[in-house]
Amino acid sequence: MIRRLPAALLSLFIASGTWAANATCQFERVPVGPQKLGPWIDKSNWLATENQRLSLQAGEVFMPAWRLLPSGNETKVAAKQRQIEALPSTDPLDGSQRDLGFLLDSRLYADGLVVLRNGQLVAERYRNGLAPDKPRLLLEATRPLLNLLGAISISQGKLSNDKSIVRFLPSLTTSSGLRKMSVQRLLEDKEQPVWTSGEIERWQQAAGWTTEASGTDVRNWLAQAGRWDRALLETGRPLFAAAPEDDLLAWTLAESNAMPLSRLFCQQLLARVRPEHPVLWLSDSQGVELASGLAMSLRDFAKLGQTLVEARTGRNRGKIPAWFIETLTASAGMRPTEIKGLTKGSELRYGFVHLGGSANRVALIGAQGSSLFVDFDQRLVIAMFATRPGDHSAAMLATLEQVWKVIGHSNSH
């Protein structure tokens, strides 16, 4: 009995993932670099779209960060790689016949594409200086992943969806606006505070994204008196845009789980992925991880989509609750909604997009067209990094959907 007990305990730890997560989720502090790339890119313009192909792969040059070294788990590569460049496609802008490579290069400004089928790499494409082994900032695309962490925290009893945010952030109990905001409301993100352009600018300064020093850090900014005493609107900002409530959620997750956000993300999601390349998380001046600060390689980004695919089977769900996957994939019902540019029936759910049309497809859409597409029935994942100029548009979304459709059709044969 005494001799068997350690083995039993070891099996328990391995089954729960606790031992593996604690062994691999050690982030190291990375001090801010020189805040300059070459003669023309500095802290004042590093996030400008024309500079992002360089700067998003060098976040630690401009801001302090936490870094997780890779665990050496290489992506499984299929014996036969698919050639996707010449796949016939329809250009949503004018209806003309094009090849897929044209849509990726000329319409989406795609820098990289990774396609997984049944967890194996079946196609990979890099352009415009995107390094396969370097982490690239996800920016707004991080928010749906934070919502997923919130769902996991609810399933583990760390958060309660019907409780007020201030229950988990005692320093904000005097905020009447936050006392009315439940965890569920924050995660669904259907109603958003209305912020002025000046407030958004000062929030970015406090977080350290921009040049001007604010004299505070992001949590002090969030906690200022009267900050959350404002109306909530269902159309408070453009689709997929970053906002202060993202950092409010990041703070809530860290406090309720009593650990830094980067470690929480690693233990709940990355420990199963075992990243192939370094993972970076940018922080403010106090070392607090920022809601839009996650950076990953394209392969590791695709692996996150694979964790969603596996979560639906039940046999390999890990820590993702079944109700979350069911919510993402459930039919839109009798009154289908619409996101302009996507098939009718598409709607936002916990920051992900439930796609209309064919069943059981969801997407995560971030800055300048960077995205993660998951088809649960085909067990297909398409990860893309892009640098498309301008804001999100119906044309961009329609082109993304055309790319997903063409690749999905080619993989079903």
C-alpha positions in Angstrom: 0.0 0.0 0.0 2.8 2.4 1.0 4.7 1.6 -2.2 1.7 2.1 -4.5 0.6 5.4 -3.0 3.2 7.7 -4.8 2.2 6.1 -8.2 -1.4 6.7 -7.5 -0.8 10.3 -6.6 1.4 10.7 -9.7 -1.4 9.3 -11.9 -3.9 11.7 -10.3 -1.6 14.7 -11.0 -1.0 13.7 -14.6 -4.7 13.0 -15.2 -5.7 16.5 -13.8 -2.9 18.2 -15.7 -1.7 20.0 -12.5 1.8 18.6 -12.5 2.3 19.3 -16.3 0.9 22.8 -16.0 3.0 23.8 -13.0 6.2 22.3 -14.6 5.8 24.2 -17.9 4.1 27.5 -17.0 7.1 29.4 -15.7 7.2 32.8 -17.5 10.3 34.9 -17.3 10.4 38.7 -17.0 11.7 40.5 -20.2 12.6 44.1 -19.6 11.6 46.7 -22.2 14.0 47.1 -25.2 15.3 50.2 -26.9 11.8 51.2 -28.1 13.1 51.6 -31.6 13.4 49.5 -34.8 15.7 50.9 -37.4 15.7 54.6 -38.1 11.9 55.1 -38.6 9.9 52.9 -36.2 9.7 54.1 -32.6 7.2 54.1 -29.7 5.1 56.8 -31.4 4.3 54.8 -34.5 5.1 51.1 -33.9 1.4 50.1 -34.0 0.7 52.0 -37.2 -0.6 49.4 -39.8 2.3 50.1 -42.2 4.8 49.1 -39.5 3.0 46.1 -38.0 4.7 43.5 -40.2 7.8 44.3 -38.3 6.7 45.6 -35.0 4.1 43.0 -34.0 6.9 40.4 -34.0 9.0 42.6 -31.8 6.6 43.7 -29.0 9.3 43.3 -26.3 11.4 46.0 -28.0 8.7 48.5 -27.2 7.1 47.3 -23.9 8.0 45.1 -20.9 6.8 41.5 -21.2 6.7 38.0 -19.8 8.1 35.2 -21.9 7.4 31.4 -21.8 10.0 29.3 -23.5 8.8 26.5 -25.8 8.4 23.0 -24.5 9.5 21.4 -27.8 6.2 19.9 -28.9 6.4 20.1 -32.7 3.3 20.3 -34.8 2.5 17.0 -36.5 3.0 17.4 -40.2 0.9 15.4 -42.7 2.9 13.3 -45.2 1.3 15.2 -48.1 1.0 18.9 -48.0 -1.8 20.6 -49.8 -1.1 23.3 -52.4 -3.7 25.9 -51.8 -2.4 28.8 -53.9 -4.2 27.8 -57.1 -7.5 26.8 -55.6 -10.3 28.4 -57.6 -12.1 31.2 -55.7 -14.7 33.9 -56.2 -13.6 37.5 -55.4 -16.4 38.9 -53.1 -15.5 42.4 -54.3 -16.5 42.0 -57.9 -17.6 38.4 -58.3 -14.7 37.5 -60.6 -12.9 34.2 -60.6 -9.6 34.3 -58.9 -7.2 31.9 -57.3 -6.9 31.7 -53.6 -3.4 33.1 -53.6 -4.8 36.4 -55.1 -7.4 36.7 -52.3 -4.8 36.1 -49.6 -2.3 38.5 -51.0 -4.3 41.3 -52.6 -7.5 41.3 -50.6 -6.5 40.2 -47.1 -2.8 41.2 -47.1 -2.2 37.8 -45.4 1.3 37.4 -43.9 0.9 33.7 -42.9 -1.6 30.9 -43.1 -1.6 27.5 -41.2 -4.2 24.8 -41.9 -4.7 21.9 -39.5 -6.8 18.8 -40.3 -7.3 16.3 -37.5 -4.5 18.0 -35.6 -2.0 17.6 -38.5 -0.5 20.4 -40.5 -1.7 20.1 -44.1 -0.8 23.5 -45.5 1.5 26.4 -44.4 2.3 29.7 -46.1 4.5 32.6 -45.0 4.9 36.0 -46.6 6.2 39.5 -46.0 8.8 38.7 -43.5 6.6 36.7 -41.1 9.0 34.4 -39.1 7.5 31.0 -38.4 9.2 30.7 -35.0 8.6 34.3 -33.6 5.6 35.2 -31.5 3.4 37.9 -33.1 1.0 40.1 -31.1 -2.7 39.1 -31.4 -3.9 42.4 -30.1 -7.8 42.4 -30.2 -7.9 38.7 -31.1 -6.9 38.0 -27.5 -10.3 39.1 -26.0 -12.2 36.0 -27.0 -9.5 33.8 -25.4 -10.0 35.8 -22.1 -13.8 35.1 -22.4 -12.9 31.4 -22.7 -10.8 31.7 -19.6 -13.8 33.3 -17.9 -16.0 30.3 -18.9 -13.4 27.9 -17.5 -13.2 29.9 -14.3 -17.0 29.7 -13.9 -16.9 25.9 -14.4 -14.2 25.6 -11.7 -16.1 27.8 -9.2 -13.6 30.6 -9.3 -16.2 33.0 -10.8 -19.9 33.1 -10.6 -21.7 34.3 -13.7 -24.6 36.1 -11.9 -22.4 37.9 -9.4 -21.2 41.5 -9.7 -17.7 42.2 -10.9 -16.9 44.1 -7.7 -17.3 40.8 -5.7 -14.0 39.8 -7.3 -12.4 43.2 -7.4 -12.9 44.6 -3.8 -11.0 47.8 -4.6 -13.8 48.8 -7.0 -16.7 48.3 -4.6 -17.5 52.1 -4.6 -18.2 52.0 -8.4 -21.9 52.1 -8.9 -21.5 51.2 -12.5 -19.6 48.1 -11.8 -21.9 47.0 -9.1 -24.5 46.6 -11.8 -22.2 44.7 -14.2 -22.3 40.9 -13.7 -19.6 38.5 -14.8 -21.9 37.1 -17.4 -22.5 40.6 -18.9 -18.8 41.3 -19.1 -18.1 37.9 -20.8 -20.8 38.2 -23.3 -19.8 41.8 -24.1 -23.0 42.6 -25.9 -23.5 45.8 -24.0 -20.5 48.1 -23.8 -19.6 51.4 -22.0 -19.4 54.4 -24.3 -15.9 55.8 -24.3 -14.7 59.1 -25.8 -11.7 59.1 -28.1 -9.8 61.0 -25.4 -10.6 58.3 -22.8 -9.4 55.6 -25.1 -6.2 57.5 -25.7 -5.6 57.9 -21.9 -6.3 54.2 -21.3 -3.7 53.3 -23.9 -1.2 55.6 -22.3 -1.8 54.1 -18.9 -1.2 50.6 -20.3 2.0 51.8 -22.0 1.0 51.2 -25.6 1.8 54.8 -26.7 4.6 57.3 -26.3 3.2 59.7 -23.7 3.7 58.6 -20.1 0.4 58.9 -18.1 2.0 58.7 -14.6 -0.2 55.7 -13.7 -0.6 52.0 -14.6 -3.6 50.3 -16.2 -5.3 49.1 -13.0 -5.0 52.5 -11.4 -6.6 54.0 -14.5 -9.4 51.4 -14.4 -10.0 52.1 -10.6 -10.3 55.9 -10.8 -13.5 57.3 -9.3 -16.4 57.6 -11.7 -14.6 55.6 -14.4 -17.5 53.1 -14.9 -20.4 55.4 -14.1 -21.7 55.6 -17.7 -24.3 54.1 -20.0 -24.1 50.7 -21.6 -25.1 50.4 -25.3 -25.4 47.3 -27.5 -23.6 49.1 -30.3 -21.0 50.9 -28.2 -18.0 50.4 -30.6 -17.0 48.8 -33.9 -16.9 45.0 -34.2 -13.8 43.4 -32.7 -12.3 46.7 -31.3 -10.3 46.8 -28.1 -11.6 48.7 -25.1 -10.9 49.3 -21.4 -13.3 46.6 -20.3 -10.9 44.1 -21.8 -8.4 45.0 -19.2 -11.1 45.0 -16.6 -11.8 41.3 -17.5 -8.1 40.5 -17.4 -7.9 42.0 -13.9 -11.0 40.0 -12.8 -9.5 36.7 -14.1 -6.2 37.3 -12.3 -7.8 38.2 -9.0 -10.4 35.4 -9.0 -7.8 32.8 -9.8 -5.1 34.3 -7.5 -2.4 34.1 -10.2 -1.0 36.3 -13.0 -3.0 36.2 -16.3 -0.2 34.7 -18.3 0.1 31.7 -15.9 -3.6 31.3 -15.8 -3.7 31.2 -19.6 -0.9 28.7 -19.7 -2.3 26.3 -17.1 -5.8 26.3 -18.5 -5.0 26.2 -22.3 -1.3 26.2 -23.2 -0.3 23.3 -21.0 -2.3 21.0 -23.4 -1.0 22.7 -26.5 2.7 22.6 -25.3 3.8 25.5 -27.5 6.4 24.8 -30.2 7.8 28.4 -30.1 8.1 31.1 -27.4 5.0 32.8 -26.1 5.1 36.4 -25.1 2.7 38.5 -23.0 3.2 42.3 -22.9 2.6 44.2 -19.6 2.3 47.7 -18.2 5.1 49.4 -16.2 4.1 47.4 -13.1 4.3 44.0 -14.8 0.6 43.5 -15.1 -0.3 41.6 -18.3 -2.4 43.6 -20.7 -5.6 42.2 -22.3 -4.3 42.7 -25.8 -0.7 41.7 -25.0 -0.6 38.0 -26.0 1.9 37.1 -28.8 2.2 33.6 -30.3 3.6 32.0 -33.4 1.1 31.1 -36.1 1.4 27.4 -35.5 0.8 27.7 -31.8 -2.2 30.0 -32.5 -3.6 27.3 -34.7 -3.1 24.7 -31.9 -5.5 26.8 -29.8 -8.1 26.2 -32.4 -7.3 22.5 -32.2 -8.0 22.5 -28.5 -11.5 23.7 -29.3 -12.0 20.9 -31.8 -10.9 18.3 -29.2 -13.0 19.9 -26.5 -16.2 19.0 -28.5 -15.4 15.3 -28.6 -15.6 15.0 -24.8 -12.8 12.4 -24.7 -10.1 15.0 -24.7 -12.0 18.1 -23.5 -9.4 19.2 -21.0 -10.7 22.2 -18.9 -13.0 23.8 -21.5 -16.6 23.3 -20.3 -19.0 21.5 -22.7 -21.6 24.3 -22.3 -19.2 26.8 -23.8 -18.6 24.8 -27.0 -22.4 24.1 -27.2 -23.1 27.8 -26.9 -20.6 28.6 -29.7 -22.1 26.0 -32.1 -25.8 26.2 -31.4 -28.1 27.2 -34.2 -29.2 30.9 -34.4 -32.8 29.8 -34.0 -36.0 31.3 -35.4 -34.7 34.9 -35.7 -31.3 34.7 -37.4 -29.0 37.6 -36.8 -26.6 39.2 -39.2 -23.1 40.5 -39.3 -22.6 42.4 -42.6 -20.2 40.5 -44.8 -20.9 37.1 -43.3 -23.6 34.5 -44.0 -27.0 35.3 -42.5 -27.2 33.7 -39.0 -23.7 34.8 -38.0 -23.5 36.4 -34.6 -21.1 37.2 -31.8 -21.0 34.8 -28.9 -18.5 35.4 -26.1 -16.3 37.3 -28.5 -16.2 34.5 -31.0 -18.3 34.5 -34.2 -20.9 31.8 -34.6 -20.9 31.5 -38.4 -24.2 31.1 -40.3 -24.7 28.6 -43.1 -23.1 25.2 -42.6 -23.4 24.0 -39.0 -20.7 23.9 -36.3 -18.3 26.6 -37.5 -16.9 29.4 -35.4 -14.3 32.1 -35.9 -12.1 34.4 -33.8 -11.4 37.7 -35.7 -8.9 40.2 -34.6 -6.9 43.1 -35.9 -6.4 43.7 -39.7 -7.8 40.3 -40.6 -5.8 38.1 -38.3 -8.2 35.2 -37.5 -8.8 31.7 -36.3 -11.4 29.5 -38.0 -12.7 26.2 -36.6 -15.0 23.7 -38.4 -15.9 21.1 -35.7 -17.4 18.6 -38.1 -14.4 18.6 -40.5 -12.0 18.9 -37.6 -10.5 21.8 -39.6 -8.5 24.8 -38.2 -7.4 27.7 -40.3 -5.1 30.3 -38.6 -4.1 33.5 -40.3 -2.0 36.5 -39.5 -2.8 39.5 -41.8 -2.0 43.2 -42.0 -5.0 44.6 -44.0 -5.1 48.4 -43.9 -8.2 50.1 -42.4 -10.9 49.0 -40.0 -12.9 45.9 -40.3 -15.3 46.0 -43.2 -18.0 43.8 -44.8 -15.6 43.2 -47.7 -12.9 41.9 -45.4 -15.3 39.5 -43.6 -16.8 38.3 -46.9 -13.3 37.6 -48.2 -12.3 35.7 -45.0 -15.4 33.6 -45.3 -14.6 32.8 -49.0 -11.1 31.7 -48.0 -12.5 29.4 -45.2 -15.1 28.0 -47.6 -12.6 27.2 -50.4 -10.1 25.6 -48.1 -12.8 23.7 -46.3 -14.2 22.4 -49.6 -10.7 21.3 -50.7 -10.2 19.4 -47.5 -13.4 17.5 -47.7 -12.3 15.8 -50.9 
